[in-house]
């Protein structure tokens, strides 16, 4: 995934595989996870439901990667504001 899809979303520090990135939560929206995917987008692209207010933030890293790739294929790079 391109740098701009995650670095500005979950922080530019350290490795792109840093586990804390996958648990990132947005305080002002339902976005969560490494790619800060909104709930409605998460579910629309096949993300599983979790008993949490930020389902992407509690999803396993591999599921976040899979859904982010689907979003990229379906909505393009501009689904992320900084890209």
DSSP file (Angstrom, degrees, kcal/mol; ACC not computed):
  #  RESIDUE AA STRUCTURE BP1 BP2  ACC     N-H-->O    O-->H-N    N-H-->O    O-->H-N    TCO  KAPPA ALPHA  PHI   PSI    X-CA   Y-CA   Z-CA
    1    1 A X              0   0    0      0, 0.0     5,-0.1     0, 0.0    68,-0.0   0.000 360.0 360.0 360.0 140.0    0.0    0.0    0.0
    2    2 A X    >   -     0   0    0      1,-0.1     3,-1.9     2,-0.1     4,-0.5  -0.233 360.0-118.1 -58.9 146.1    1.3    3.5   -0.8
    3    3 A X  G >> S+     0   0    0      1,-0.3     4,-2.7     2,-0.2     3,-1.5   0.856 111.6  61.0 -50.5 -42.7    2.9    5.5    2.0
    4    4 A X  G 34 S+     0   0    0      1,-0.3    78,-0.3     2,-0.2    -1,-0.3   0.669  93.8  65.0 -67.2 -15.0    0.3    8.2    1.8
    5    5 A X  G <4 S+     0   0    0     -3,-1.9    -1,-0.3    77,-0.1    -2,-0.2   0.681 122.9   9.6 -81.4 -16.5   -2.5    5.7    2.7
    6    6 A X  T <> S+     0   0    0     -3,-1.5     4,-3.0    -4,-0.5     5,-0.4   0.666 111.2  71.9-130.4 -33.7   -1.2    5.0    6.2
    7    7 A X  H  X S+     0   0    0     -4,-2.7     4,-1.0     1,-0.3    -3,-0.2   0.900 108.7  36.3 -60.5 -43.8    1.6    7.3    7.3
    8    8 A X  H  4 S+     0   0    0     -5,-0.4    -1,-0.3    -4,-0.2     4,-0.1   0.699 119.4  52.6 -81.2 -18.3   -0.6   10.4    7.7
    9    9 A X  H  4 S+     0   0    0     -3,-0.2    -2,-0.2     2,-0.1    -1,-0.2   0.910 126.6  14.8 -83.2 -45.3   -3.5    8.3    9.0
   10   10 A X  H  < S-     0   0    0     -4,-3.0    -3,-0.2    24,-0.3    -2,-0.2   0.271 121.8 -77.8-118.7  11.1   -1.8    6.3   11.8
   11   11 A X     <  -     0   0    0     -4,-1.0    -1,-0.3    -5,-0.4    -2,-0.1   0.097  25.3-116.1 106.4 145.3    1.4    8.2   12.3
   12   12 A X  S    S+     0   0    0     -4,-0.1     2,-0.2    -3,-0.1    -1,-0.1   0.419  74.1 113.5 -94.3   0.6    4.8    8.4   10.5
   13   13 A X  S    S-     0   0    0     -6,-0.1     5,-0.1    -3,-0.1    -3,-0.0  -0.456  73.4 -24.5 -76.9 144.0    6.9    7.0   13.3
   14   14 A X  S    S-     0   0    0     -2,-0.2     2,-0.0     3,-0.1    -3,-0.0   0.074 103.9  -5.5  62.5-163.4    8.7    3.7   13.0
   15   15 A X    >   -     0   0    0      1,-0.1     3,-1.6     2,-0.1    -2,-0.0  -0.284  57.1-127.3 -67.2 145.7    8.1    0.7   10.9
   16   16 A X  T 3  S+     0   0    0      1,-0.3    -1,-0.1    -4,-0.0    -2,-0.0   0.700 112.5  55.5 -65.6 -16.4    4.9    0.5    8.7
   17   17 A X  T 3  S+     0   0    0      4,-0.1    -1,-0.3     3,-0.0     5,-0.1   0.329  74.4 137.6 -97.5   7.0    4.3   -2.9   10.4
   18   18 A X    X>  -     0   0    0     -3,-1.6     3,-1.3     1,-0.2     4,-0.7  -0.320  56.1-135.2 -55.7 128.0    4.3   -1.4   13.9
   19   19 A X  H >> S+     0   0    0      1,-0.3     3,-0.7     2,-0.2     4,-0.5   0.800  98.8  65.0 -61.9 -31.5    1.5   -3.1   15.8
   20   20 A X  H >4 S+     0   0    0      1,-0.2     3,-0.9     2,-0.2    -1,-0.3   0.797  92.2  64.4 -64.7 -26.2    0.3    0.2   17.4
   21   21 A X  H X4 S+     0   0    0     -3,-1.3     3,-1.4     1,-0.2    -1,-0.2   0.896  97.6  55.3 -60.2 -39.4   -0.7    1.5   14.0
   22   22 A X  H << S+     0   0    0     -3,-0.7    -1,-0.2    -4,-0.7    -2,-0.2   0.662 107.5  49.8 -70.9 -15.2   -3.3   -1.2   13.6
   23   23 A X  T << S+     0   0    0     -3,-0.9    -1,-0.3    -4,-0.5    -2,-0.2   0.322  80.0 133.7-103.8   6.5   -4.9   -0.1   16.8
   24   24 A X    <   -     0   0    0     -3,-1.4     9,-3.0    -4,-0.2     2,-0.4  -0.278  36.4-164.1 -61.6 141.3   -5.2    3.6   16.0
   25   25 A X  B     -A   32   0A   0      7,-0.2     2,-0.5    11,-0.1     7,-0.2  -0.984  16.8-131.9-130.0 139.2   -8.5    5.3   16.7
   26   26 A X        -     0   0    0      5,-2.1     3,-0.4    -2,-0.4    -2,-0.0  -0.780  10.2-154.3 -89.4 130.1   -9.9    8.5   15.5
   27   27 A X  S    S+     0   0    0     -2,-0.5    -1,-0.1     1,-0.2     3,-0.0   0.680  90.8  42.3 -78.1 -17.6  -11.3   10.6   18.3
   28   28 A X  S    S+     0   0    0      3,-0.0     2,-0.3     0, 0.0    -1,-0.2   0.369 119.6  21.7-114.5   5.4  -13.7   12.6   16.0
   29   29 A X  S    S-     0   0    0     -3,-0.4    -3,-0.2     2,-0.2     9,-0.0  -0.889  85.1 -94.2-152.7-176.3  -15.1    9.9   13.7
   30   30 A X  S    S+     0   0    0     -2,-0.3    25,-0.1    -5,-0.1     7,-0.1   0.365  79.4 125.0 -87.5   5.5  -15.6    6.1   13.4
   31   31 A X        +     0   0    0      7,-0.2    -5,-2.1     5,-0.1     2,-0.3  -0.340  33.2 156.3 -66.8 145.2  -12.4    5.7   11.5
   32   32 A X  B   > +AB  25  37A   0      5,-1.0     5,-1.9    -7,-0.2     3,-0.2  -0.984  20.9  44.7-161.0 169.8   -9.9    3.3   12.9
   33   33 A X  T > 5S-     0   0    0     -9,-3.0     3,-1.2    -2,-0.3   -11,-0.2  -0.151  98.7 -47.6  83.6-179.0   -6.9    1.0   12.2
   34   34 A X  T 3 5S+     0   0    0      1,-0.3   -24,-0.3    22,-0.3    -1,-0.2   0.852 142.1  37.6 -56.9 -38.4   -3.7    1.6   10.3
   35   35 A X  T 3 5S-     0   0    0     -3,-0.2    -1,-0.3   -26,-0.1    -2,-0.2   0.357 104.4-126.9 -99.3   4.8   -5.6    3.0    7.3
   36   36 A X  T < 5 -     0   0    0     -3,-1.2     2,-0.4     1,-0.2    -3,-0.2   0.934  38.8-175.1  48.8  57.3   -8.2    4.9    9.3
   37   37 A X  B   < -B   32   0A   0     -5,-1.9    -5,-1.0    -7,-0.1    19,-0.3  -0.712  22.9-122.2 -87.0 129.5  -11.1    3.4    7.5
   38   38 A X     >  -     0   0    0     -2,-0.4     4,-3.1    -7,-0.2     3,-0.3  -0.339  23.4-113.8 -66.6 150.3  -14.6    4.6    8.4
   39   39 A X  H  > S+     0   0    0      1,-0.2     4,-2.7     2,-0.2     5,-0.3   0.913 115.8  51.1 -50.9 -49.6  -17.1    2.1    9.6
   40   40 A X  H  > S+     0   0    0      1,-0.2     4,-1.8     2,-0.2    -1,-0.2   0.872 114.5  43.7 -62.6 -36.4  -19.4    2.4    6.6
   41   41 A X  H  > S+     0   0    0     -3,-0.3     4,-1.7     2,-0.2    -1,-0.2   0.905 110.8  56.0 -72.2 -42.4  -16.5    1.9    4.2
   42   42 A X  H  <>S+     0   0    0     -4,-3.1     5,-3.0     1,-0.2     3,-0.2   0.934 113.5  39.6 -53.4 -51.8  -15.1   -0.9    6.3
   43   43 A X  H ><5S+     0   0    0     -4,-2.7     3,-1.7     1,-0.2    -1,-0.2   0.877 110.7  58.5 -69.5 -38.1  -18.4   -2.9    6.1
   44   44 A X  H 3<5S+     0   0    0     -4,-1.8    -1,-0.2    -5,-0.3    -2,-0.2   0.807 108.5  46.7 -61.7 -29.6  -19.0   -1.9    2.4
   45   45 A X  T 3<5S-     0   0    0     -4,-1.7    -1,-0.3    -3,-0.2    -2,-0.2   0.172 130.1 -90.0-102.2  17.4  -15.7   -3.5    1.5
   46   46 A X  T < 5 +     0   0    0     -3,-1.7    -3,-0.2     1,-0.2    -2,-0.1   0.587  67.1 159.4  94.6  11.8  -16.3   -6.7    3.4
   47   47 A X      < -     0   0    0     -5,-3.0    -1,-0.2    -6,-0.2     2,-0.1  -0.412  41.7-114.4 -66.6 142.6  -14.8   -6.0    6.9
   48   48 A X        -     0   0    0     -2,-0.1     2,-0.3     1,-0.1    -1,-0.1  -0.382  27.7-109.1 -75.6 155.7  -16.1   -8.2    9.7
   49   49 A X        -     0   0    0     -2,-0.1     2,-0.3    -6,-0.1    -1,-0.1  -0.668  35.7-175.6 -85.3 138.8  -18.1   -6.8   12.5
   50   50 A X        -     0   0    0     -2,-0.3     2,-2.4     2,-0.2     5,-0.1  -0.948  39.2-106.8-130.5 152.7  -16.5   -6.6   15.9
   51   51 A X  S    S+     0   0    0     -2,-0.3     2,-0.3     4,-0.1    -2,-0.0  -0.468  88.0  93.9 -78.9  71.5  -18.1   -5.6   19.2
   52   52 A X  S    S-     0   0    0     -2,-2.4     3,-0.4     1,-0.0    -2,-0.2  -0.982  82.2-119.7-157.9 155.1  -16.3   -2.3   19.3
   53   53 A X  S    S+     0   0    0     -2,-0.3     2,-0.3     1,-0.3   -14,-0.1   0.626 113.5  41.7 -76.6 -12.0  -16.9    1.3   18.2
   54   54 A X    >>  +     0   0    0      1,-0.1     3,-0.9   -16,-0.1     4,-0.9  -0.708  69.5 177.8-131.1  79.5  -14.0    1.2   15.8
   55   55 A X  H >> S+     0   0    0     -3,-0.4     4,-0.9    -2,-0.3     3,-0.6   0.833  80.3  54.6 -58.5 -34.4  -14.1   -2.3   14.1
   56   56 A X  H 34 S+     0   0    0    -19,-0.3     3,-0.4     1,-0.2    -1,-0.3   0.864 102.9  58.1 -66.1 -33.4  -11.1   -1.6   11.9
   57   57 A X  H <4 S+     0   0    0     -3,-0.9    -1,-0.2     1,-0.2    -2,-0.2   0.715 112.5  38.6 -71.0 -20.8   -9.0   -0.8   15.0
   58   58 A X  H << S+     0   0    0     -4,-0.9    -1,-0.2    -3,-0.6    -2,-0.2   0.485  93.3 106.5-106.3  -4.9   -9.6   -4.2   16.5
   59   59 A X  S  < S-     0   0    0     -4,-0.9     5,-0.0    -3,-0.4    -9,-0.0  -0.398  83.3 -93.1 -70.9 150.4   -9.4   -6.2   13.4
   60   60 A X    >>  -     0   0    0      1,-0.1     4,-2.1    -2,-0.1     3,-0.5  -0.270  36.5-111.3 -60.4 151.2   -6.4   -8.4   12.8
   61   61 A X  H 3> S+     0   0    0      1,-0.2     4,-2.3     2,-0.2     5,-0.2   0.873 116.4  54.2 -53.2 -43.1   -3.6   -6.7   10.7
   62   62 A X  H 3> S+     0   0    0      1,-0.2     4,-2.2     2,-0.2    -1,-0.2   0.866 107.6  49.9 -64.6 -35.5   -4.1   -9.0    7.8
   63   63 A X  H <> S+     0   0    0     -3,-0.5     4,-2.7     2,-0.2     5,-0.2   0.906 109.6  51.4 -68.8 -39.9   -7.8   -8.1    7.6
   64   64 A X  H  X S+     0   0    0     -4,-2.1     4,-2.4     1,-0.2    -2,-0.2   0.915 110.8  48.4 -61.4 -42.1   -7.0   -4.4    7.7
   65   65 A X  H  X S+     0   0    0     -4,-2.3     4,-2.0     2,-0.2    -1,-0.2   0.918 112.3  49.1 -63.0 -43.6   -4.5   -4.9    4.8
   66   66 A X  H  X S+     0   0    0     -4,-2.2     4,-1.7     2,-0.2    -2,-0.2   0.928 113.5  45.0 -62.7 -47.2   -7.0   -6.8    2.8
   67   67 A X  H  X S+     0   0    0     -4,-2.7     4,-2.5     1,-0.2    -1,-0.2   0.897 110.7  54.1 -67.3 -39.6   -9.8   -4.3    3.2
   68   68 A X  H  X S+     0   0    0     -4,-2.4     4,-2.5    -5,-0.2    -1,-0.2   0.894 107.7  50.9 -61.7 -38.9   -7.5   -1.4    2.5
   69   69 A X  H  X S+     0   0    0     -4,-2.0     4,-2.3     2,-0.2    -1,-0.2   0.873 109.7  50.4 -65.8 -36.5   -6.5   -3.0   -0.8
   70   70 A X  H  X S+     0   0    0     -4,-1.7     4,-2.5     2,-0.2     5,-0.2   0.908 110.3  49.5 -66.4 -41.7  -10.1   -3.4   -1.7
   71   71 A X  H  X>S+     0   0    0     -4,-2.5     4,-3.5     2,-0.2     5,-0.8   0.931 110.9  50.2 -62.1 -45.0  -10.8    0.2   -0.9
   72   72 A X  H  X5S+     0   0    0     -4,-2.5     4,-1.3     1,-0.2    -2,-0.2   0.916 113.7  45.2 -59.3 -44.3   -7.8    1.3   -3.0
   73   73 A X  H  <5S+     0   0    0     -4,-2.3    -1,-0.2     1,-0.2    -2,-0.2   0.866 121.8  38.0 -67.6 -36.2   -9.1   -0.9   -5.9
   74   74 A X  H  <5S+     0   0    0     -4,-2.5    -2,-0.2    -5,-0.2    -3,-0.2   0.848 133.0  18.9 -86.1 -36.1  -12.7    0.4   -5.6
   75   75 A X  H  <5S-     0   0    0     -4,-3.5     3,-0.3    -5,-0.2    -3,-0.2   0.559  99.9-131.5-113.7 -13.1  -12.3    4.0   -4.7
   76   76 A X    ><< -     0   0    0     -4,-1.3     3,-1.6    -5,-0.8    -1,-0.2  -0.165  43.3 -53.1  84.9 176.3   -8.8    4.8   -5.8
   77   77 A X  G >  S+     0   0    0      1,-0.3     3,-1.5     2,-0.1     6,-0.3   0.735 125.1  70.7 -63.4 -25.5   -5.9    6.6   -4.1
   78   78 A X  G 3   +     0   0    0     -3,-0.3    -1,-0.3     1,-0.3    -2,-0.1   0.426  69.6  88.9 -79.6   4.3   -8.0    9.6   -3.3
   79   79 A X  G <  S+     0   0    0     -3,-1.6     2,-0.5     1,-0.1    -1,-0.3   0.738  86.0  63.8 -65.3 -20.8  -10.1    7.7   -0.7
   80   80 A X  S X  S-     0   0    0     -3,-1.5     3,-1.7    -4,-0.2    -1,-0.1  -0.928  85.7-142.2-106.1 124.5   -7.3    8.9    1.5
   81   81 A X  T 3  S+     0   0    0     -2,-0.5    -1,-0.1     1,-0.3   -76,-0.1   0.815  96.7  53.1 -56.4 -37.8   -7.2   12.7    1.9
   82   82 A X  T 3         0   0    0    -78,-0.3    -1,-0.3     1,-0.2   -77,-0.1   0.484 360.0 360.0 -82.1  -1.7   -3.4   13.0    1.9
   83   83 A X    <         0   0    0     -3,-1.7    -1,-0.2    -6,-0.3    -2,-0.2   0.463 360.0 360.0 -92.2 360.0   -2.8   11.1   -1.3
